[in-house]
Amino acid sequence: MKRGFTRSWRRELTSPVWAMPPLYHRVFYWLRQKAKWKHELVPTDRGVGIWLDPGMLITSYQIISEGVAYSEMGVLRLPSKKTIGKILRWLEKNGQVQIVAGHYGTTIKISNWDKYQPAHYETPSNNSKANGGKRKARKKPDPYAHLYIREINSHTEAESAGS
């Protein structure tokens, strides 16, 4: 499993997914965590590859079901594929995901992925094109920072001595 993170927004607490039973949020969260974070070529059994954009994944109802399974009082609870299908249709109806079923699995695209999960790893060529071919100027460190720190420390020492 690759390491990394995705953003989670407080606004999610007021979303329609949050108002549904916990399994809906669990499926949506699982999809967000498994979505590709960069452009990636996924190989297929026919020797052809499928390019996935950030925020997309190819999976199946069975894989999702196993991914969101949980243990309740020592008993493994595995949602049925029918339940997963119902949840995915609800997510699609409410604009959270876009789904295309095909021979290679179910392709799922998380809506507004680029708005909430900006690309963390841009290539230098993309950066130079965005800035009109110019590199960003580095912010220079403040040469007087040590004086500010001394001044703040002297104020706190004076306050603690006066108490």
N, C-alpha and C positions, 0 to 999 in steps of 0.2 A: 504494500500500500504506500502510495506517495504521501509525503508530508506536505503540509501547507495549511492554509486557512481560507475560509470564505467569510464574507461579512454577514452579519445578522442585524437587521434593522428593528428598532423599537416599534416602528410603524406596523410590523408584522403582527403585533398583539391586537391590532384593530382590523386585520385582514379577514376576509371570509373563511380562510383556512383555519384560523384560530377558533372560530365559532363552531366548527365541526367537531365530531368525536376525535379523540387523540390519535387514532390510526391515520387520519387524513394528514395531520401535521407531521406525523412520523414518516409517512411516505414522501411528502413534499420535501422534508428536510433531507431524507436519504437521497432523493434525486439531486438536490442542490449539491450535496457533498460528492456525489459520484460524477457529476457533469465535468466535462473536459474544461481545463482552464486555459488551454492554448489550442491553436490549430493542430490537428493530429490526423494522421492517416491510419485508419483501422483496416487491417487485412481481412479478407474473406476467404472462404474455402475454394472459391473459383479463381483465385489468383488476382482478383481485382480489389482495389482498395476503395474505401469510402472516406472522404474527407469530412471531418467533423469540426465545426466552428466552436469557439468557446461557448459554454452553456448548453452543449448538446451531449447526448449519450445514446448508445445503442444497448438495449437490454431486453429482458423478457419479463413477463408477469411472474414467472417462477423465481427468477433471480431477485426481483423486487420483494416478493413474498419472503424469501429466505433472508434478505437483508433487513427487513423490518420485524422479523420474528422476535418474540420476547418470552421470558420465562415468568410464569405467574404461579407462585406457591409451588415451585419445583416442576411445573408442567410447562413444556414448550408450547407456545401458542403461535401457530403458523397460519397467517391469513390465507384464505383460498385465492386461487387465481381469479375467480369471479369477483371477489371483494376488491382485489387490486384493480381489476378492469373498471369496476364501478367508481372507485376513487379517482382513477386516471381520467375517466370521462367527466367526472365532476370538476376536476382541476382544469380540464380543457374548456369546459363550458363556462367556467368563471375566469378565464383568461390567464391562468397561472402558467400553463404549459401548452405546447403545440405537439400533437402526436401524429406520427405516420407509421402505420404497421406495414411491414414488408417481409420478404423472404429471409433477410438476415437478422430479424428481430424488430423490436419496436424502437423507432427513433423518436426521442423526446427532446424538445427544445424548451428550455426555461425562458419564459417571457421576461423581457427587460433585463436580461443577464448583463449586457454591457453597461447599462445604466448603474447597476448596483455592484457589479464586480469588475472594476476596470482592469485592464491588462496590466499585470505586475511586471512582466518581462517583455519589454519592447526591444526590438532589435535596434542597433544604432542607426541603420538606414531609415527606419520609420521615424526615429527622433529627428534626424536631420531634415527629412521631408516636411515634418510638421512645423519646424522652426524656420522654414525657408532656406535650408542649407546651412544655417548658422547654429553653432553650439551655444547652449545656455551658459551664461557667465556664472561662475561659482560665486557663492556668497562668501565674502572675505570675513574672517573672524574679527570680532571687535577687539582692537588692541588695548582698550581701556577696561576690559571685562574684569581684570584682576583688581582694579581700583574700586569698582562697584561692589565686588565681593567683600573687600576689606571694609568698605564703608558700612555695608549691611552688618557685617560681623561686629564692628565696633559699636553700632547702635544696639545690637542685642546684648553685648557684654555690658554696656552702660545701663541698660534697662534691668538686667539681672543683678547688677551691683547695687542699683538704687532701691531694689525691692527688699 
